[in-house]
Amino acid sequence: MSDGAVLVVEHFDEIVKPDGGEVRLLARDGGTLRIGYSPGVNEECATCVLSADELAAMMQDLLRDHDPGVAEVVIEELSSESD
């Protein structure tokens, strides 16, 4: 796994943590990065929690600079009992 991909995943994990969310790097298959995502909850600002589509688009944008070999980001929902 490239350092750039790991850095981007860690960055977004820190962004979603305050709302109880999690972003996890699952796998890389060629130019496809598979990301596990469990969105958090923010009762004071529901629109502050990223949707899976928003997360994928933002990650793809940042990966252009940090790992241009990633052509696609696929978000998979993490189950609530994931560790």
PyMOL Python script that loads the backbone (N, CA, C, O; Angstrom):
from pymol import cmd

cmd.read_pdbstr("""\
ATOM      1  N   MET A   1       0.852  -1.176   0.000  1.00  0.00           N
ATOM      2  CA  MET A   1       0.000   0.000   0.000  1.00  0.00           C
ATOM      3  C   MET A   1       0.894   1.234   0.000  1.00  0.00           C
ATOM      4  O   MET A   1       1.888   1.297   0.724  1.00  0.00           O
ATOM      5  N   SER A   2       0.534   2.194  -0.805  1.00  0.00           N
ATOM      6  CA  SER A   2       1.359   3.400  -0.880  1.00  0.00           C
ATOM      7  C   SER A   2       1.203   4.242   0.384  1.00  0.00           C
ATOM      8  O   SER A   2       0.158   4.237   1.035  1.00  0.00           O
ATOM      9  N   ASP A   3       2.269   4.960   0.706  1.00  0.00           N
ATOM     10  CA  ASP A   3       2.220   5.870   1.854  1.00  0.00           C
ATOM     11  C   ASP A   3       1.175   6.955   1.643  1.00  0.00           C
ATOM     12  O   ASP A   3       0.522   7.384   2.595  1.00  0.00           O
ATOM     13  N   GLY A   4       1.010   7.407   0.386  1.00  0.00           N
ATOM     14  CA  GLY A   4       0.029   8.446   0.089  1.00  0.00           C
ATOM     15  C   GLY A   4      -1.386   8.004   0.384  1.00  0.00           C
ATOM     16  O   GLY A   4      -2.168   8.762   0.958  1.00  0.00           O
ATOM     17  N   ALA A   5      -1.728   6.770  -0.006  1.00  0.00           N
ATOM     18  CA  ALA A   5      -3.070   6.242   0.255  1.00  0.00           C
ATOM     19  C   ALA A   5      -3.310   6.112   1.752  1.00  0.00           C
ATOM     20  O   ALA A   5      -4.380   6.467   2.247  1.00  0.00           O
ATOM     21  N   VAL A   6      -2.328   5.609   2.465  1.00  0.00           N
ATOM     22  CA  VAL A   6      -2.464   5.456   3.918  1.00  0.00           C
ATOM     23  C   VAL A   6      -2.640   6.817   4.579  1.00  0.00           C
ATOM     24  O   VAL A   6      -3.470   6.966   5.476  1.00  0.00           O
ATOM     25  N   LEU A   7      -1.874   7.800   4.150  1.00  0.00           N
ATOM     26  CA  LEU A   7      -1.971   9.153   4.704  1.00  0.00           C
ATOM     27  C   LEU A   7      -3.364   9.735   4.499  1.00  0.00           C
ATOM     28  O   LEU A   7      -3.939  10.308   5.424  1.00  0.00           O
ATOM     29  N   VAL A   8      -3.904   9.591   3.301  1.00  0.00           N
ATOM     30  CA  VAL A   8      -5.234  10.123   2.997  1.00  0.00           C
ATOM     31  C   VAL A   8      -6.301   9.440   3.852  1.00  0.00           C
ATOM     32  O   VAL A   8      -7.193  10.109   4.375  1.00  0.00           O
ATOM     33  N   VAL A   9      -6.220   8.125   3.999  1.00  0.00           N
ATOM     34  CA  VAL A   9      -7.194   7.401   4.819  1.00  0.00           C
ATOM     35  C   VAL A   9      -7.104   7.848   6.273  1.00  0.00           C
ATOM     36  O   VAL A   9      -8.130   8.074   6.915  1.00  0.00           O
ATOM     37  N   GLU A  10      -5.897   7.977   6.793  1.00  0.00           N
ATOM     38  CA  GLU A  10      -5.728   8.434   8.175  1.00  0.00           C
ATOM     39  C   GLU A  10      -6.286   9.844   8.363  1.00  0.00           C
ATOM     40  O   GLU A  10      -6.890  10.147   9.392  1.00  0.00           O
ATOM     41  N   HIS A  11      -6.080  10.698   7.368  1.00  0.00           N
ATOM     42  CA  HIS A  11      -6.598  12.074   7.420  1.00  0.00           C
ATOM     43  C   HIS A  11      -8.120  12.088   7.550  1.00  0.00           C
ATOM     44  O   HIS A  11      -8.671  12.787   8.401  1.00  0.00           O
ATOM     45  N   PHE A  12      -8.796  11.311   6.700  1.00  0.00           N
ATOM     46  CA  PHE A  12     -10.256  11.299   6.750  1.00  0.00           C
ATOM     47  C   PHE A  12     -10.785  10.585   7.989  1.00  0.00           C
ATOM     48  O   PHE A  12     -11.864  10.913   8.481  1.00  0.00           O
ATOM     49  N   ASP A  13     -10.040   9.620   8.491  1.00  0.00           N
ATOM     50  CA  ASP A  13     -10.456   8.970   9.733  1.00  0.00           C
ATOM     51  C   ASP A  13     -10.478   9.996  10.869  1.00  0.00           C
ATOM     52  O   ASP A  13     -11.395   9.994  11.691  1.00  0.00           O
ATOM     53  N   GLU A  14      -9.484  10.859  10.914  1.00  0.00           N
ATOM     54  CA  GLU A  14      -9.446  11.908  11.944  1.00  0.00           C
ATOM     55  C   GLU A  14     -10.597  12.893  11.785  1.00  0.00           C
ATOM     56  O   GLU A  14     -11.106  13.411  12.779  1.00  0.00           O
ATOM     57  N   ILE A  15     -11.010  13.158  10.555  1.00  0.00           N
ATOM     58  CA  ILE A  15     -12.117  14.086  10.310  1.00  0.00           C
ATOM     59  C   ILE A  15     -13.438  13.526  10.827  1.00  0.00           C
ATOM     60  O   ILE A  15     -14.236  14.273  11.393  1.00  0.00           O
ATOM     61  N   VAL A  16     -13.689  12.229  10.646  1.00  0.00           N
ATOM     62  CA  VAL A  16     -14.987  11.657  11.023  1.00  0.00           C
ATOM     63  C   VAL A  16     -15.035  11.166  12.470  1.00  0.00           C
ATOM     64  O   VAL A  16     -16.122  10.928  12.997  1.00  0.00           O
ATOM     65  N   LYS A  17     -13.892  11.012  13.116  1.00  0.00           N
ATOM     66  CA  LYS A  17     -13.854  10.513  14.496  1.00  0.00           C
ATOM     67  C   LYS A  17     -14.663  11.336  15.499  1.00  0.00           C
ATOM     68  O   LYS A  17     -15.336  10.745  16.344  1.00  0.00           O
ATOM     69  N   PRO A  18     -14.631  12.678  15.446  1.00  0.00           N
ATOM     70  CA  PRO A  18     -15.374  13.446  16.442  1.00  0.00           C
ATOM     71  C   PRO A  18     -16.875  13.131  16.473  1.00  0.00           C
ATOM     72  O   PRO A  18     -17.518  13.290  17.511  1.00  0.00           O
ATOM     73  N   ASP A  19     -17.431  12.688  15.352  1.00  0.00           N
ATOM     74  CA  ASP A  19     -18.850  12.324  15.303  1.00  0.00           C
ATOM     75  C   ASP A  19     -19.063  10.827  15.513  1.00  0.00           C
ATOM     76  O   ASP A  19     -20.175  10.330  15.337  1.00  0.00           O
ATOM     77  N   GLY A  20     -18.001  10.103  15.891  1.00  0.00           N
ATOM     78  CA  GLY A  20     -18.114   8.673  16.132  1.00  0.00           C
ATOM     79  C   GLY A  20     -17.967   7.830  14.878  1.00  0.00           C
ATOM     80  O   GLY A  20     -18.304   6.646  14.890  1.00  0.00           O
ATOM     81  N   GLY A  21     -17.471   8.415  13.795  1.00  0.00           N
ATOM     82  CA  GLY A  21     -17.302   7.684  12.543  1.00  0.00           C
ATOM     83  C   GLY A  21     -15.950   7.014  12.450  1.00  0.00           C
ATOM     84  O   GLY A  21     -15.087   7.190  13.310  1.00  0.00           O
ATOM     85  N   GLU A  22     -15.783   6.243  11.390  1.00  0.00           N
ATOM     86  CA  GLU A  22     -14.521   5.548  11.152  1.00  0.00           C
ATOM     87  C   GLU A  22     -14.306   5.384   9.650  1.00  0.00           C
ATOM     88  O   GLU A  22     -15.238   5.080   8.906  1.00  0.00           O
ATOM     89  N   VAL A  23     -13.070   5.588   9.219  1.00  0.00           N
ATOM     90  CA  VAL A  23     -12.649   5.328   7.848  1.00  0.00           C
ATOM     91  C   VAL A  23     -11.489   4.345   7.941  1.00  0.00           C
ATOM     92  O   VAL A  23     -10.535   4.566   8.688  1.00  0.00           O
ATOM     93  N   ARG A  24     -11.576   3.266   7.184  1.00  0.00           N
ATOM     94  CA  ARG A  24     -10.554   2.227   7.252  1.00  0.00           C
ATOM     95  C   ARG A  24     -10.159   1.786   5.847  1.00  0.00           C
ATOM     96  O   ARG A  24     -11.020   1.600   4.987  1.00  0.00           O
ATOM     97  N   LEU A  25      -8.882   1.620   5.618  1.00  0.00           N
ATOM     98  CA  LEU A  25      -8.371   1.110   4.349  1.00  0.00           C
ATOM     99  C   LEU A  25      -8.564  -0.396   4.323  1.00  0.00           C
ATOM    100  O   LEU A  25      -8.005  -1.110   5.155  1.00  0.00           O
ATOM    101  N   LEU A  26      -9.356  -0.885   3.368  1.00  0.00           N
ATOM    102  CA  LEU A  26      -9.632  -2.319   3.282  1.00  0.00           C
ATOM    103  C   LEU A  26      -8.686  -3.022   2.324  1.00  0.00           C
ATOM    104  O   LEU A  26      -8.120  -4.058   2.669  1.00  0.00           O
ATOM    105  N   ALA A  27      -8.503  -2.474   1.116  1.00  0.00           N
ATOM    106  CA  ALA A  27      -7.657  -3.133   0.134  1.00  0.00           C
ATOM    107  C   ALA A  27      -7.379  -2.206  -1.028  1.00  0.00           C
ATOM    108  O   ALA A  27      -8.041  -1.187  -1.225  1.00  0.00           O
ATOM    109  N   ARG A  28      -6.372  -2.601  -1.791  1.00  0.00           N
ATOM    110  CA  ARG A  28      -6.091  -1.913  -3.053  1.00  0.00           C
ATOM    111  C   ARG A  28      -5.962  -2.979  -4.125  1.00  0.00           C
ATOM    112  O   ARG A  28      -5.192  -3.931  -3.999  1.00  0.00           O
ATOM    113  N   ASP A  29      -6.727  -2.793  -5.168  1.00  0.00           N
ATOM    114  CA  ASP A  29      -6.697  -3.718  -6.292  1.00  0.00           C
ATOM    115  C   ASP A  29      -6.376  -2.897  -7.539  1.00  0.00           C
ATOM    116  O   ASP A  29      -7.269  -2.325  -8.164  1.00  0.00           O
ATOM    117  N   GLY A  30      -5.101  -2.848  -7.889  1.00  0.00           N
ATOM    118  CA  GLY A  30      -4.681  -2.009  -9.006  1.00  0.00           C
ATOM    119  C   GLY A  30      -4.952  -0.550  -8.706  1.00  0.00           C
ATOM    120  O   GLY A  30      -4.427  -0.001  -7.737  1.00  0.00           O
ATOM    121  N   GLY A  31      -5.774   0.081  -9.538  1.00  0.00           N
ATOM    122  CA  GLY A  31      -6.101   1.485  -9.354  1.00  0.00           C
ATOM    123  C   GLY A  31      -7.332   1.730  -8.505  1.00  0.00           C
ATOM    124  O   GLY A  31      -7.791   2.866  -8.387  1.00  0.00           O
ATOM    125  N   THR A  32      -7.877   0.665  -7.906  1.00  0.00           N
ATOM    126  CA  THR A  32      -9.076   0.802  -7.075  1.00  0.00           C
ATOM    127  C   THR A  32      -8.709   0.695  -5.604  1.00  0.00           C
ATOM    128  O   THR A  32      -8.070  -0.268  -5.178  1.00  0.00           O
ATOM    129  N   LEU A  33      -9.117   1.687  -4.838  1.00  0.00           N
ATOM    130  CA  LEU A  33      -8.899   1.696  -3.400  1.00  0.00           C
ATOM    131  C   LEU A  33     -10.231   1.390  -2.729  1.00  0.00           C
ATOM    132  O   LEU A  33     -11.214   2.095  -2.955  1.00  0.00           O
ATOM    133  N   ARG A  34     -10.272   0.353  -1.911  1.00  0.00           N
ATOM    134  CA  ARG A  34     -11.489  -0.028  -1.199  1.00  0.00           C
ATOM    135  C   ARG A  34     -11.393   0.494   0.233  1.00  0.00           C
ATOM    136  O   ARG A  34     -10.456   0.196   0.973  1.00  0.00           O
ATOM    137  N   ILE A  35     -12.400   1.281   0.586  1.00  0.00           N
ATOM    138  CA  ILE A  35     -12.433   1.969   1.869  1.00  0.00           C
ATOM    139  C   ILE A  35     -13.650   1.520   2.655  1.00  0.00           C
ATOM    140  O   ILE A  35     -14.760   1.484   2.124  1.00  0.00           O
ATOM    141  N   GLY A  36     -13.446   1.177   3.919  1.00  0.00           N
ATOM    142  CA  GLY A  36     -14.555   0.893   4.824  1.00  0.00           C
ATOM    143  C   GLY A  36     -14.945   2.182   5.520  1.00  0.00           C
ATOM    144  O   GLY A  36     -14.082   2.930   5.978  1.00  0.00           O
ATOM    145  N   TYR A  37     -16.240   2.444   5.600  1.00  0.00           N
ATOM    146  CA  TYR A  37     -16.715   3.690   6.207  1.00  0.00           C
ATOM    147  C   TYR A  37     -17.908   3.427   7.092  1.00  0.00           C
ATOM    148  O   TYR A  37     -18.882   2.791   6.689  1.00  0.00           O
ATOM    149  N   SER A  38     -17.813   3.926   8.297  1.00  0.00           N
ATOM    150  CA  SER A  38     -18.925   3.923   9.233  1.00  0.00           C
ATOM    151  C   SER A  38     -19.176   5.379   9.610  1.00  0.00           C
ATOM    152  O   SER A  38     -18.419   5.957  10.390  1.00  0.00           O
ATOM    153  N   PRO A  39     -20.243   5.982   9.054  1.00  0.00           N
ATOM    154  CA  PRO A  39     -20.491   7.391   9.371  1.00  0.00           C
ATOM    155  C   PRO A  39     -20.898   7.558  10.826  1.00  0.00           C
ATOM    156  O   PRO A  39     -21.551   6.692  11.409  1.00  0.00           O
ATOM    157  N   GLY A  40     -20.513   8.655  11.385  1.00  0.00           N
ATOM    158  CA  GLY A  40     -20.906   8.951  12.754  1.00  0.00           C
ATOM    159  C   GLY A  40     -22.268   9.627  12.778  1.00  0.00           C
ATOM    160  O   GLY A  40     -23.012   9.603  11.798  1.00  0.00           O
ATOM    161  N   VAL A  41     -22.574  10.228  13.918  1.00  0.00           N
ATOM    162  CA  VAL A  41     -23.848  10.932  14.108  1.00  0.00           C
ATOM    163  C   VAL A  41     -23.544  12.277  14.749  1.00  0.00           C
ATOM    164  O   VAL A  41     -22.799  12.362  15.725  1.00  0.00           O
ATOM    165  N   ASN A  42     -24.129  13.319  14.188  1.00  0.00           N
ATOM    166  CA  ASN A  42     -24.006  14.648  14.771  1.00  0.00           C
ATOM    167  C   ASN A  42     -25.415  15.228  14.831  1.00  0.00           C
ATOM    168  O   ASN A  42     -25.916  15.764  13.843  1.00  0.00           O
ATOM    169  N   GLU A  43     -26.047  15.118  15.990  1.00  0.00           N
ATOM    170  CA  GLU A  43     -27.435  15.554  16.140  1.00  0.00           C
ATOM    171  C   GLU A  43     -27.600  17.065  15.980  1.00  0.00           C
ATOM    172  O   GLU A  43     -28.686  17.535  15.638  1.00  0.00           O
ATOM    173  N   GLU A  44     -26.542  17.821  16.221  1.00  0.00           N
ATOM    174  CA  GLU A  44     -26.618  19.276  16.083  1.00  0.00           C
ATOM    175  C   GLU A  44     -26.410  19.729  14.644  1.00  0.00           C
ATOM    176  O   GLU A  44     -26.766  20.852  14.289  1.00  0.00           O
ATOM    177  N   CYS A  45     -25.833  18.858  13.811  1.00  0.00           N
ATOM    178  CA  CYS A  45     -25.534  19.244  12.426  1.00  0.00           C
ATOM    179  C   CYS A  45     -25.529  17.988  11.556  1.00  0.00           C
ATOM    180  O   CYS A  45     -24.471  17.439  11.251  1.00  0.00           O
ATOM    181  N   ALA A  46     -26.703  17.548  11.167  1.00  0.00           N
ATOM    182  CA  ALA A  46     -26.818  16.309  10.386  1.00  0.00           C
ATOM    183  C   ALA A  46     -26.076  16.401   9.058  1.00  0.00           C
ATOM    184  O   ALA A  46     -25.555  15.395   8.575  1.00  0.00           O
ATOM    185  N   THR A  47     -26.021  17.585   8.461  1.00  0.00           N
ATOM    186  CA  THR A  47     -25.327  17.734   7.184  1.00  0.00           C
ATOM    187  C   THR A  47     -23.805  17.782   7.339  1.00  0.00           C
ATOM    188  O   THR A  47     -23.077  17.806   6.346  1.00  0.00           O
ATOM    189  N   CYS A  48     -23.331  17.795   8.576  1.00  0.00           N
ATOM    190  CA  CYS A  48     -21.883  17.797   8.819  1.00  0.00           C
ATOM    191  C   CYS A  48     -21.288  16.402   8.678  1.00  0.00           C
ATOM    192  O   CYS A  48     -20.077  16.262   8.511  1.00  0.00           O
ATOM    193  N   VAL A  49     -22.114  15.380   8.742  1.00  0.00           N
ATOM    194  CA  VAL A  49     -21.646  13.999   8.593  1.00  0.00           C
ATOM    195  C   VAL A  49     -21.568  13.686   7.101  1.00  0.00           C
ATOM    196  O   VAL A  49     -22.544  13.852   6.369  1.00  0.00           O
ATOM    197  N   LEU A  50     -20.393  13.232   6.661  1.00  0.00           N
ATOM    198  CA  LEU A  50     -20.185  12.947   5.241  1.00  0.00           C
ATOM    199  C   LEU A  50     -20.982  11.734   4.779  1.00  0.00           C
ATOM    200  O   LEU A  50     -21.044  10.717   5.469  1.00  0.00           O
ATOM    201  N   SER A  51     -21.588  11.854   3.611  1.00  0.00           N
ATOM    202  CA  SER A  51     -22.193  10.679   2.982  1.00  0.00           C
ATOM    203  C   SER A  51     -21.066   9.865   2.346  1.00  0.00           C
ATOM    204  O   SER A  51     -19.956  10.371   2.179  1.00  0.00           O
ATOM    205  N   ALA A  52     -21.337   8.631   1.998  1.00  0.00           N
ATOM    206  CA  ALA A  52     -20.329   7.784   1.354  1.00  0.00           C
ATOM    207  C   ALA A  52     -19.878   8.405   0.030  1.00  0.00           C
ATOM    208  O   ALA A  52     -18.691   8.366  -0.295  1.00  0.00           O
ATOM    209  N   ASP A  53     -20.807   8.973  -0.733  1.00  0.00           N
ATOM    210  CA  ASP A  53     -20.460   9.604  -2.012  1.00  0.00           C
ATOM    211  C   ASP A  53     -19.572  10.825  -1.816  1.00  0.00           C
ATOM    212  O   ASP A  53     -18.621  11.033  -2.570  1.00  0.00           O
ATOM    213  N   GLU A  54     -19.882  11.637  -0.799  1.00  0.00           N
ATOM    214  CA  GLU A  54     -19.059  12.814  -0.509  1.00  0.00           C
ATOM    215  C   GLU A  54     -17.650  12.390  -0.097  1.00  0.00           C
ATOM    216  O   GLU A  54     -16.658  12.967  -0.543  1.00  0.00           O
ATOM    217  N   LEU A  55     -17.579  11.372   0.760  1.00  0.00           N
ATOM    218  CA  LEU A  55     -16.281  10.874   1.207  1.00  0.00           C
ATOM    219  C   LEU A  55     -15.456  10.380   0.022  1.00  0.00           C
ATOM    220  O   LEU A  55     -14.276  10.712  -0.093  1.00  0.00           O
ATOM    221  N   ALA A  56     -16.065   9.593  -0.854  1.00  0.00           N
ATOM    222  CA  ALA A  56     -15.344   9.061  -2.017  1.00  0.00           C
ATOM    223  C   ALA A  56     -14.820  10.188  -2.900  1.00  0.00           C
ATOM    224  O   ALA A  56     -13.672  10.144  -3.340  1.00  0.00           O
ATOM    225  N   ALA A  57     -15.643  11.191  -3.161  1.00  0.00           N
ATOM    226  CA  ALA A  57     -15.230  12.308  -4.016  1.00  0.00           C
ATOM    227  C   ALA A  57     -14.093  13.108  -3.379  1.00  0.00           C
ATOM    228  O   ALA A  57     -13.137  13.479  -4.059  1.00  0.00           O
ATOM    229  N   MET A  58     -14.196  13.369  -2.089  1.00  0.00           N
ATOM    230  CA  MET A  58     -13.156  14.129  -1.407  1.00  0.00           C
ATOM    231  C   MET A  58     -11.845  13.345  -1.351  1.00  0.00           C
ATOM    232  O   MET A  58     -10.767  13.912  -1.533  1.00  0.00           O
ATOM    233  N   MET A  59     -11.943  12.047  -1.101  1.00  0.00           N
ATOM    234  CA  MET A  59     -10.744  11.222  -1.055  1.00  0.00           C
ATOM    235  C   MET A  59     -10.095  11.158  -2.435  1.00  0.00           C
ATOM    236  O   MET A  59      -8.875  11.273  -2.557  1.00  0.00           O
ATOM    237  N   GLN A  60     -10.905  10.976  -3.464  1.00  0.00           N
ATOM    238  CA  GLN A  60     -10.385  10.907  -4.832  1.00  0.00           C
ATOM    239  C   GLN A  60      -9.636  12.193  -5.177  1.00  0.00           C
ATOM    240  O   GLN A  60      -8.567  12.149  -5.786  1.00  0.00           O
ATOM    241  N   ASP A  61     -10.191  13.325  -4.790  1.00  0.00           N
ATOM    242  CA  ASP A  61      -9.564  14.612  -5.063  1.00  0.00           C
ATOM    243  C   ASP A  61      -8.205  14.711  -4.373  1.00  0.00           C
ATOM    244  O   ASP A  61      -7.231  15.133  -4.997  1.00  0.00           O
ATOM    245  N   LEU A  62      -8.124  14.335  -3.113  1.00  0.00           N
ATOM    246  CA  LEU A  62      -6.870  14.404  -2.368  1.00  0.00           C
ATOM    247  C   LEU A  62      -5.856  13.375  -2.868  1.00  0.00           C
ATOM    248  O   LEU A  62      -4.652  13.631  -2.854  1.00  0.00           O
ATOM    249  N   LEU A  63      -6.333  12.227  -3.304  1.00  0.00           N
ATOM    250  CA  LEU A  63      -5.436  11.186  -3.806  1.00  0.00           C
ATOM    251  C   LEU A  63      -4.759  11.589  -5.112  1.00  0.00           C
ATOM    252  O   LEU A  63      -3.697  11.057  -5.433  1.00  0.00           O
ATOM    253  N   ARG A  64      -5.337  12.502  -5.863  1.00  0.00           N
ATOM    254  CA  ARG A  64      -4.686  12.978  -7.101  1.00  0.00           C
ATOM    255  C   ARG A  64      -3.289  13.510  -6.810  1.00  0.00           C
ATOM    256  O   ARG A  64      -2.378  13.361  -7.624  1.00  0.00           O
ATOM    257  N   ASP A  65      -3.126  14.132  -5.647  1.00  0.00           N
ATOM    258  CA  ASP A  65      -1.820  14.670  -5.254  1.00  0.00           C
ATOM    259  C   ASP A  65      -0.961  13.645  -4.514  1.00  0.00           C
ATOM    260  O   ASP A  65       0.259  13.630  -4.676  1.00  0.00           O
ATOM    261  N   HIS A  66      -1.578  12.801  -3.716  1.00  0.00           N
ATOM    262  CA  HIS A  66      -0.822  11.893  -2.847  1.00  0.00           C
ATOM    263  C   HIS A  66      -0.599  10.502  -3.422  1.00  0.00           C
ATOM    264  O   HIS A  66       0.353   9.825  -3.035  1.00  0.00           O
ATOM    265  N   ASP A  67      -1.453  10.064  -4.332  1.00  0.00           N
ATOM    266  CA  ASP A  67      -1.297   8.746  -4.968  1.00  0.00           C
ATOM    267  C   ASP A  67      -2.052   8.752  -6.297  1.00  0.00           C
ATOM    268  O   ASP A  67      -3.165   8.232  -6.379  1.00  0.00           O
ATOM    269  N   PRO A  68      -1.455   9.336  -7.332  1.00  0.00           N
ATOM    270  CA  PRO A  68      -2.151   9.452  -8.619  1.00  0.00           C
ATOM    271  C   PRO A  68      -2.479   8.111  -9.271  1.00  0.00           C
ATOM    272  O   PRO A  68      -3.232   8.075 -10.243  1.00  0.00           O
ATOM    273  N   GLY A  69      -1.938   7.025  -8.766  1.00  0.00           N
ATOM    274  CA  GLY A  69      -2.241   5.703  -9.309  1.00  0.00           C
ATOM    275  C   GLY A  69      -3.627   5.206  -8.938  1.00  0.00           C
ATOM    276  O   GLY A  69      -4.093   4.208  -9.488  1.00  0.00           O
ATOM    277  N   VAL A  70      -4.293   5.886  -8.012  1.00  0.00           N
ATOM    278  CA  VAL A  70      -5.647   5.499  -7.619  1.00  0.00           C
ATOM    279  C   VAL A  70      -6.624   6.153  -8.583  1.00  0.00           C
ATOM    280  O   VAL A  70      -6.743   7.377  -8.632  1.00  0.00           O
ATOM    281  N   ALA A  71      -7.322   5.322  -9.347  1.00  0.00           N
ATOM    282  CA  ALA A  71      -8.291   5.818 -10.328  1.00  0.00           C
ATOM    283  C   ALA A  71      -9.711   5.830  -9.774  1.00  0.00           C
ATOM    284  O   ALA A  71     -10.572   6.555 -10.272  1.00  0.00           O
ATOM    285  N   GLU A  72      -9.950   5.025  -8.744  1.00  0.00           N
ATOM    286  CA  GLU A  72     -11.317   4.893  -8.211  1.00  0.00           C
ATOM    287  C   GLU A  72     -11.258   4.617  -6.714  1.00  0.00           C
ATOM    288  O   GLU A  72     -10.412   3.862  -6.234  1.00  0.00           O
ATOM    289  N   VAL A  73     -12.175   5.246  -5.991  1.00  0.00           N
ATOM    290  CA  VAL A  73     -12.347   4.981  -4.563  1.00  0.00           C
ATOM    291  C   VAL A  73     -13.719   4.347  -4.393  1.00  0.00           C
ATOM    292  O   VAL A  73     -14.734   4.934  -4.770  1.00  0.00           O
ATOM    293  N   VAL A  74     -13.746   3.147  -3.825  1.00  0.00           N
ATOM    294  CA  VAL A  74     -14.999   2.433  -3.583  1.00  0.00           C
ATOM    295  C   VAL A  74     -15.227   2.391  -2.075  1.00  0.00           C
ATOM    296  O   VAL A  74     -14.383   1.908  -1.320  1.00  0.00           O
ATOM    297  N   ILE A  75     -16.373   2.902  -1.649  1.00  0.00           N
ATOM    298  CA  ILE A  75     -16.709   2.939  -0.229  1.00  0.00           C
ATOM    299  C   ILE A  75     -17.619   1.772   0.108  1.00  0.00           C
ATOM    300  O   ILE A  75     -18.630   1.547  -0.556  1.00  0.00           O
ATOM    301  N   GLU A  76     -17.252   1.033   1.144  1.00  0.00           N
ATOM    302  CA  GLU A  76     -18.065  -0.062   1.643  1.00  0.00           C
ATOM    303  C   GLU A  76     -18.451   0.251   3.079  1.00  0.00           C
ATOM    304  O   GLU A  76     -17.611   0.678   3.871  1.00  0.00           O
ATOM    305  N   GLU A  77     -19.704   0.044   3.415  1.00  0.00           N
ATOM    306  CA  GLU A  77     -20.167   0.350   4.760  1.00  0.00           C
ATOM    307  C   GLU A  77     -19.617  -0.667   5.748  1.00  0.00           C
ATOM    308  O   GLU A  77     -19.706  -1.875   5.526  1.00  0.00           O
ATOM    309  N   LEU A  78     -19.051  -0.170   6.836  1.00  0.00           N
ATOM    310  CA  LEU A  78     -18.560  -1.038   7.910  1.00  0.00           C
ATOM    311  C   LEU A  78     -19.733  -1.380   8.812  1.00  0.00           C
ATOM    312  O   LEU A  78     -20.570  -0.524   9.100  1.00  0.00           O
ATOM    313  N   SER A  79     -19.796  -2.607   9.252  1.00  0.00           N
ATOM    314  CA  SER A  79     -20.860  -2.990  10.172  1.00  0.00           C
ATOM    315  C   SER A  79     -20.575  -2.392  11.540  1.00  0.00           C
ATOM    316  O   SER A  79     -19.425  -2.089  11.858  1.00  0.00           O
ATOM    317  N   SER A  80     -21.585  -2.224  12.329  1.00  0.00           N
ATOM    318  CA  SER A  80     -21.452  -1.566  13.631  1.00  0.00           C
ATOM    319  C   SER A  80     -20.606  -2.380  14.602  1.00  0.00           C
ATOM    320  O   SER A  80     -20.079  -1.822  15.564  1.00  0.00           O
ATOM    321  N   GLU A  81     -20.462  -3.685  14.379  1.00  0.00           N
ATOM    322  CA  GLU A  81     -19.648  -4.489  15.283  1.00  0.00           C
ATOM    323  C   GLU A  81     -18.217  -4.640  14.816  1.00  0.00           C
ATOM    324  O   GLU A  81     -17.484  -5.466  15.361  1.00  0.00           O
ATOM    325  N   SER A  82     -17.777  -3.846  13.789  1.00  0.00           N
ATOM    326  CA  SER A  82     -16.390  -3.884  13.315  1.00  0.00           C
ATOM    327  C   SER A  82     -15.467  -3.315  14.370  1.00  0.00           C
ATOM    328  O   SER A  82     -15.830  -2.399  15.107  1.00  0.00           O
ATOM    329  N   ASP A  83     -14.276  -3.865  14.433  1.00  0.00           N
ATOM    330  CA  ASP A  83     -13.251  -3.335  15.363  1.00  0.00           C
ATOM    331  C   ASP A  83     -12.114  -2.776  14.573  1.00  0.00           C
ATOM    332  O   ASP A  83     -11.147  -2.280  15.150  1.00  0.00           O
TER     333      ASP A  83
END
""", "prot")
cmd.dss("prot")
cmd.show_as("cartoon", "prot")
cmd.util.cbc("prot")
cmd.orient("prot")
